[in-house]
Amino acid sequence: MTEDWRTADELDVERMIEQSTHEIWDQKLVGKIYDYYADDVLVHAAGGDIEGSEALVQDTLARLHAFPDTEMNIRKVIWEGNPEEGYYTSMVRTITAENTGPTEYGPPTGKTMQENLGIANCLIEKVDGVWKYVEEWIVYDKIGYIKACTSDDAPIHEY
């Protein structure tokens, strides 16, 4: 019997990043957040901090409701670390998606966000014997996101 990679002594970092991203965003298995993120995860995002896996689930559901056809494309993964101190990771990604659901900026626009560039930097540590994201820092093209969520005549500086 082979050891589960999620509980292995040494983490297959790239596998965790690729698999968790694919399952949560491409397969829309948002409940997998509970498997991959610590209960008390802290996510530093453009709109403010997201505290806890439940809040992250709600935020992800809202984003997928606004952009249900989200296609996430991982461009590059780099990392360093070890089992004792954890792993610091950086994933460069792009998102292409059409705004067909409401957002915090208003009703759906039908506009497409093309190749929205972002970086997710994470700290992965073992929590109760399982490798999990415990902290994440996300930056992305917020202006591109706002443009996809607002009418063409809406002045961006108001946001």
C-alpha positions as CSV (number, residue, x, y, z in Angstrom):
1,M,0.0,0.0,0.0
2,T,1.4,3.4,-1.0
3,E,1.4,6.3,1.5
4,D,-1.1,9.0,0.9
5,W,0.8,12.0,-0.5
6,R,-1.3,14.4,1.7
7,T,0.1,12.7,4.9
8,A,3.6,11.8,3.6
9,D,6.7,12.9,5.5
10,E,7.9,15.0,2.5
11,L,5.3,16.9,0.5
12,D,5.0,16.7,-3.3
13,V,4.5,20.5,-3.4
14,E,3.7,20.9,-7.1
15,R,1.2,18.0,-7.0
16,M,-0.7,19.7,-4.1
17,I,-0.8,23.1,-5.9
18,E,-1.8,21.6,-9.2
19,Q,-4.4,19.2,-7.8
20,S,-6.0,21.6,-5.4
21,T,-6.2,24.4,-8.0
22,H,-7.6,22.0,-10.6
23,E,-10.2,20.5,-8.2
24,I,-11.4,23.7,-6.7
25,W,-11.4,26.0,-9.7
26,D,-11.6,23.8,-12.8
27,Q,-13.8,21.0,-11.5
28,K,-15.7,23.5,-9.2
29,L,-15.3,21.2,-6.2
30,V,-15.4,24.1,-3.8
31,G,-15.8,21.8,-0.8
32,K,-12.3,20.6,-1.4
33,I,-11.2,23.8,0.3
34,Y,-11.9,22.0,3.6
35,D,-9.4,19.3,2.6
36,Y,-6.6,21.6,1.4
37,Y,-6.9,24.6,3.7
38,A,-6.5,24.8,7.5
39,D,-9.7,25.7,9.4
40,D,-8.0,28.9,10.5
41,V,-6.3,29.8,7.2
42,L,-5.6,33.5,6.6
43,V,-5.8,34.6,3.0
44,H,-4.6,38.1,2.2
45,A,-6.4,39.2,-0.9
46,A,-7.0,42.4,-2.9
47,G,-10.3,43.0,-1.3
48,G,-9.1,42.4,2.2
49,D,-8.3,39.4,4.4
50,I,-10.3,36.3,4.4
51,E,-10.2,34.5,7.7
52,G,-11.0,30.8,8.0
53,S,-11.8,28.0,5.5
54,E,-15.6,28.7,5.8
55,A,-15.1,32.3,4.7
56,L,-12.9,31.1,1.9
57,V,-15.5,28.7,0.7
58,Q,-18.1,31.5,0.6
59,D,-15.7,33.9,-1.2
60,T,-14.9,31.2,-3.8
61,L,-18.6,30.3,-4.3
62,A,-19.3,34.0,-4.9
63,R,-16.5,34.3,-7.5
64,L,-17.7,31.1,-9.3
65,H,-21.3,32.3,-9.2
66,A,-20.1,35.5,-11.0
67,F,-17.7,33.7,-13.3
68,P,-19.0,30.1,-13.6
69,D,-16.9,29.2,-16.6
70,T,-13.7,30.2,-14.9
71,E,-10.6,28.6,-16.5
72,M,-7.5,28.7,-14.4
73,N,-4.2,28.1,-16.1
74,I,-1.1,27.6,-13.9
75,R,1.9,29.2,-15.7
76,K,4.7,28.5,-13.2
77,V,5.1,27.0,-9.7
78,I,8.2,27.7,-7.6
79,W,8.8,26.7,-4.0
80,E,11.3,26.1,-1.2
81,G,11.1,24.6,2.2
82,N,11.1,21.4,4.2
83,P,8.8,19.3,6.3
84,E,9.9,20.9,9.6
85,E,9.5,24.5,8.6
86,G,6.8,24.2,6.0
87,Y,6.9,25.1,2.3
88,Y,6.7,28.6,0.8
89,T,5.2,28.5,-2.7
90,S,4.5,30.8,-5.5
91,M,2.1,30.0,-8.3
92,V,1.7,32.3,-11.3
93,R,-1.6,31.8,-13.0
94,T,-4.1,33.3,-15.5
95,I,-7.8,33.3,-15.4
96,T,-10.2,33.6,-18.4
97,A,-13.9,33.8,-17.6
98,E,-17.1,35.5,-18.6
99,N,-19.1,37.5,-16.0
100,T,-22.6,35.9,-16.2
101,G,-23.5,36.4,-12.5
102,P,-23.8,39.3,-10.1
103,T,-20.7,40.7,-8.3
104,E,-20.1,43.3,-5.7
105,Y,-20.0,45.8,-8.6
106,G,-23.4,45.0,-9.9
107,P,-25.4,42.8,-12.2
108,P,-23.7,40.5,-14.8
109,T,-22.1,42.3,-17.8
110,G,-21.4,39.3,-20.1
111,K,-17.9,40.7,-20.5
112,T,-15.0,38.3,-20.6
113,M,-11.9,38.7,-18.4
114,Q,-9.0,37.5,-20.6
115,E,-5.8,36.0,-19.2
116,N,-6.2,37.9,-15.9
117,L,-2.7,37.5,-14.4
118,G,-2.3,36.7,-10.7
119,I,0.1,35.3,-8.2
120,A,-0.7,33.1,-5.2
121,N,2.0,32.8,-2.6
122,C,1.3,30.2,0.1
123,L,2.7,28.7,3.2
124,I,1.9,25.0,3.5
125,E,2.4,23.2,6.8
126,K,1.2,19.9,8.4
127,V,-2.0,20.4,10.4
128,D,-3.0,17.3,12.4
129,G,-0.8,15.2,10.2
130,V,-2.1,16.5,6.9
131,W,-0.4,19.0,4.6
132,K,-2.6,22.2,4.3
133,Y,-2.4,25.8,3.2
134,V,-2.2,27.8,6.4
135,E,-1.6,31.3,4.9
136,E,-2.0,32.7,1.4
137,W,-1.2,36.0,-0.2
138,I,-3.0,36.7,-3.5
139,V,-2.4,39.5,-6.0
140,Y,-4.1,39.8,-9.4
141,D,-5.1,42.3,-12.1
142,K,-7.9,43.9,-10.0
143,I,-8.5,46.6,-12.7
144,G,-9.1,43.8,-15.3
145,Y,-11.5,42.1,-12.9
146,I,-13.4,45.4,-12.2
147,K,-13.6,46.1,-16.0
148,A,-15.2,42.7,-16.6
149,C,-17.7,43.4,-13.8
150,T,-18.8,46.9,-14.7
151,S,-20.4,48.6,-17.7
152,D,-18.1,50.3,-20.2
153,D,-19.3,53.7,-19.2
154,A,-18.5,53.2,-15.4
155,P,-15.5,55.2,-14.3
156,I,-13.0,52.8,-12.8
157,H,-11.6,55.3,-10.3
158,E,-14.9,55.1,-8.3
159,Y,-13.9,51.5,-7.3
